[in-house]
Amino acid sequence: MEFGLSQEQIMLQDMTNKYLAEQVSLERVRKVVSSEISDEEIWQELTELGIPGLMIPEANGGVGLGALDAAVIAECLAYHVTPSAFLSSAVMAPVALIAAGKDELLAAIAAGEQRVGIAFGETIGARREAGIAVIGSVLSGKCLFVLDSQADHYLIADKDKNLYLVAASAQGLQRNNLTTVDKTRTTCELVLDQVEAEVISNDPAVYTRSLDLGRVMQAADTLGAAQSMLDQSVVYAKQREQFNRVIASFQAVKHMCADMVANLEPCRSLVWYAAHAMDQVPEEARLMACHTKAHLSEVGKAVAKTATEVHGGMGFTDLVGLHYWFKRIGANRQLLGSPELLRNEAAKIQGFV
Amino acid sequence: MDLSFGIEYTNFREEVKGFIDQHQDKQPSATTESMTAIEWQKLLIDNGYHSRTIPKEYGGFGAEPDIIKSRIIAEEFSRARINTGLGGQGISMLVPVLLEMGSEEQKQQFIRSTIGGEMVWCQGYSEPGAGSDLASLTTKAELDGDEWVINGQKIWTSTAQLADWIFCLVRTEPEASKHQGISFLLFDMKTQGIEVRPLVDMTGSANFNEVFFTDVRVPKDQIVGKRGQGWQVANAILGHERGSLAPPEAAKSRLEGVIRLMQSETIGGEKVIDNPVFRDRLMSIQGRVLAMQFNDMRLFSARINKGQSAGMAGIIVKLMGTELRHELEALAIDAMGEIGLSYEDNPYIRGEGSWQYLYMYFLGLIIGGGTSQIQKNIISERGLGMPKEPKVDAK
């Protein structure tokens, strides 16, 4: 019996963290955010580490690893607020593309040549401005908060959980960037006017697995971002002096840090088990995905606030840049289902609704 | 990640289930057919389901330590809701200490009778002036010939009114620094000069007592460890106590109780669980219970796979576990509304009043065994390496 990461997973984690610490500095993140450089540049570097093809079968040029390995990577990427298309291209899209046998596209994703964005908004808390109408395989309407505004293709869900693939260059498709607080990952709207799409799946289970896997990865992303904010807070508190003492010696500051640890540490085990369940305990996978993303969203929100406060006025500045993590945690909370929606779904899964 | 225990343990689990099937009718209860608590305890020890790793020569079962087997026993007894045998501070805290630090005579004299249930203990640690700052305790013991003469007062002493003996921290070296001047003594509660006064708490029960010592004379050799080593001995046991105050399995079982309650109770004809606000609170608590359950599995795994890091998973358990239970019991009370206020002889009471009782009792546990604020000091100082608050010069 071993509950935790394997030796290989710990090596993967160390290697990825080492790489990101050296290559994805906050200075470089700022350049992506201000569009000085494209996030594609970082995506190409991640391709050398095998990250886009992490969950794609080896037969398609991928690495063929599982959900827990992907969760480890998601945590590392968020720890360094890495701009990337990991959630959409490396995690959510491959689920459907593997089920549909889209070998060429999978190989192109693994090689870093193509990216696939995700447009599941129709099925998760759709807002009044959005809506897709489907006639045969022709799509019209609007998708909001689509993951990855630079993708080559989009995987679109209709309200019956069918999945369609459209090329970003398809006739009748208009793509508009949607600015959000989190500029480390991009979102856009797709306006479709009778766009010819390829049907990828009519099996709701494919959609559901893709969504659940995405939710677990967002929870892992929040874990990494929150851990970074906690670590930065402790370092800062040990350096910053007021009243002739480091502020880390004040009980008020210590208790804020202790609260962050106490809330965040059990989250690690929760994320590990939820990822494990995706591959090994299918009967618990859906419930775990909902609970894990909901719980991490709540803890993440509290850590993001507390860590900013520990930094005092500096935490509020752009100079320190803590806000990149704050906003990433905020985005993870809303995308693919807010905590209230997820808890309602958890209740439904257990037959309480 | 590998959550299987292997064939040896599958077989062991079957053995445990077999024992439960065969003997569960005999567990102590109000009926005349059942065994007494002492007889049941003996049956459990003889079969290795209590005092499993305590050597045979001291009255235990004498098995090699195997925490997977211990966990399987706990899981199966809990699943079948079977009496797990005697507990209390003598068994859970004193016996481990005696095994580690007691003299051969002390082991012979105390362990068998303690685990057998013939000898009940209480713990004399806290004092009116020494709570969070336990090391400042002032109950003193002075050597007079071959006897310690003890004077002072203890508080928060659970089971003192029932206890045969006490394990007690006293100041024996007034000249030494506060942590070096304490000794760990054992003595009979029937000794002349001991007065026990029940301390009624907010639950309405006397879960604790005050104990007063006036010239209590105790043989010199009834000391565990050497003079002045009492603090190290006490810390060894406190570590033992903290993790066990709020086990996640109990939280899971209480959560199932809240779910059943919310499915059966109604507000204006509507089931409580159909109310979206209550349902959201329930799901929120369930998420937290799951987090603590898997945190516990990580700790368990780190114990069996030595060398695997549990990070900060252990140091946060007392703080998080007790706070969670307090809120979980509170949710059940809110779900019942006015009915949730029922207490003692109220005919509308649910769950024999356990929701209100435990709601208050867990507030006691948030404070006892090192308050939540002391836990946060420990987490930030030992866990995060943050400096201690500068000391204020003693008066």
HADDOCK unambig.tbl for C-alpha pairs under 7 A between the chains (distance, minus, plus):
assign (segid A and resid 1 and name CA) (segid B and resid 2 and name CA) 5.17 0.50 0.50
assign (segid A and resid 1 and name CA) (segid B and resid 3 and name CA) 5.04 0.50 0.50
assign (segid A and resid 1 and name CA) (segid B and resid 4 and name CA) 5.35 0.50 0.50
assign (segid A and resid 1 and name CA) (segid B and resid 5 and name CA) 5.25 0.50 0.50
assign (segid A and resid 1 and name CA) (segid B and resid 301 and name CA) 6.90 0.50 0.50
assign (segid A and resid 2 and name CA) (segid B and resid 1 and name CA) 5.50 0.50 0.50
assign (segid A and resid 2 and name CA) (segid B and resid 2 and name CA) 4.93 0.50 0.50
assign (segid A and resid 2 and name CA) (segid B and resid 3 and name CA) 6.15 0.50 0.50
assign (segid A and resid 2 and name CA) (segid B and resid 301 and name CA) 5.47 0.50 0.50
assign (segid A and resid 3 and name CA) (segid B and resid 1 and name CA) 5.12 0.50 0.50
assign (segid A and resid 3 and name CA) (segid B and resid 2 and name CA) 6.22 0.50 0.50
assign (segid A and resid 3 and name CA) (segid B and resid 3 and name CA) 6.49 0.50 0.50
assign (segid A and resid 3 and name CA) (segid B and resid 297 and name CA) 6.51 0.50 0.50
assign (segid A and resid 3 and name CA) (segid B and resid 298 and name CA) 5.41 0.50 0.50
assign (segid A and resid 3 and name CA) (segid B and resid 301 and name CA) 5.48 0.50 0.50
assign (segid A and resid 4 and name CA) (segid B and resid 1 and name CA) 5.40 0.50 0.50
assign (segid A and resid 4 and name CA) (segid B and resid 298 and name CA) 6.55 0.50 0.50
assign (segid A and resid 5 and name CA) (segid B and resid 1 and name CA) 6.11 0.50 0.50
assign (segid A and resid 6 and name CA) (segid B and resid 1 and name CA) 6.53 0.50 0.50
assign (segid A and resid 248 and name CA) (segid B and resid 386 and name CA) 5.68 0.50 0.50
assign (segid A and resid 248 and name CA) (segid B and resid 387 and name CA) 6.42 0.50 0.50
assign (segid A and resid 249 and name CA) (segid B and resid 386 and name CA) 6.49 0.50 0.50
assign (segid A and resid 249 and name CA) (segid B and resid 387 and name CA) 5.00 0.50 0.50
assign (segid A and resid 249 and name CA) (segid B and resid 388 and name CA) 5.75 0.50 0.50
assign (segid A and resid 249 and name CA) (segid B and resid 389 and name CA) 5.23 0.50 0.50
assign (segid A and resid 250 and name CA) (segid B and resid 389 and name CA) 6.21 0.50 0.50
assign (segid A and resid 251 and name CA) (segid B and resid 389 and name CA) 6.77 0.50 0.50
assign (segid A and resid 254 and name CA) (segid B and resid 377 and name CA) 6.95 0.50 0.50
assign (segid A and resid 254 and name CA) (segid B and resid 380 and name CA) 5.62 0.50 0.50
assign (segid A and resid 255 and name CA) (segid B and resid 376 and name CA) 5.53 0.50 0.50
assign (segid A and resid 255 and name CA) (segid B and resid 377 and name CA) 6.84 0.50 0.50
assign (segid A and resid 257 and name CA) (segid B and resid 380 and name CA) 6.65 0.50 0.50
assign (segid A and resid 258 and name CA) (segid B and resid 376 and name CA) 5.28 0.50 0.50
assign (segid A and resid 258 and name CA) (segid B and resid 379 and name CA) 5.60 0.50 0.50
assign (segid A and resid 258 and name CA) (segid B and resid 380 and name CA) 5.26 0.50 0.50
assign (segid A and resid 262 and name CA) (segid B and resid 316 and name CA) 5.23 0.50 0.50
assign (segid A and resid 262 and name CA) (segid B and resid 320 and name CA) 6.73 0.50 0.50
assign (segid A and resid 265 and name CA) (segid B and resid 312 and name CA) 6.52 0.50 0.50
assign (segid A and resid 265 and name CA) (segid B and resid 313 and name CA) 5.95 0.50 0.50
assign (segid A and resid 266 and name CA) (segid B and resid 291 and name CA) 5.22 0.50 0.50
assign (segid A and resid 266 and name CA) (segid B and resid 292 and name CA) 5.88 0.50 0.50
assign (segid A and resid 266 and name CA) (segid B and resid 295 and name CA) 4.97 0.50 0.50
assign (segid A and resid 266 and name CA) (segid B and resid 313 and name CA) 6.66 0.50 0.50
assign (segid A and resid 267 and name CA) (segid B and resid 291 and name CA) 5.94 0.50 0.50
assign (segid A and resid 269 and name CA) (segid B and resid 291 and name CA) 6.77 0.50 0.50
assign (segid A and resid 269 and name CA) (segid B and resid 294 and name CA) 5.30 0.50 0.50
assign (segid A and resid 269 and name CA) (segid B and resid 295 and name CA) 5.31 0.50 0.50
assign (segid A and resid 269 and name CA) (segid B and resid 298 and name CA) 6.68 0.50 0.50
assign (segid A and resid 270 and name CA) (segid B and resid 291 and name CA) 5.12 0.50 0.50
assign (segid A and resid 270 and name CA) (segid B and resid 294 and name CA) 5.89 0.50 0.50
assign (segid A and resid 291 and name CA) (segid B and resid 287 and name CA) 5.40 0.50 0.50
assign (segid A and resid 295 and name CA) (segid B and resid 287 and name CA) 5.95 0.50 0.50
assign (segid A and resid 343 and name CA) (segid B and resid 280 and name CA) 6.23 0.50 0.50
assign (segid A and resid 343 and name CA) (segid B and resid 283 and name CA) 5.68 0.50 0.50
assign (segid A and resid 344 and name CA) (segid B and resid 280 and name CA) 6.76 0.50 0.50
assign (segid A and resid 347 and name CA) (segid B and resid 283 and name CA) 6.78 0.50 0.50
assign (segid A and resid 352 and name CA) (segid B and resid 273 and name CA) 6.80 0.50 0.50
assign (segid A and resid 353 and name CA) (segid B and resid 274 and name CA) 6.61 0.50 0.50
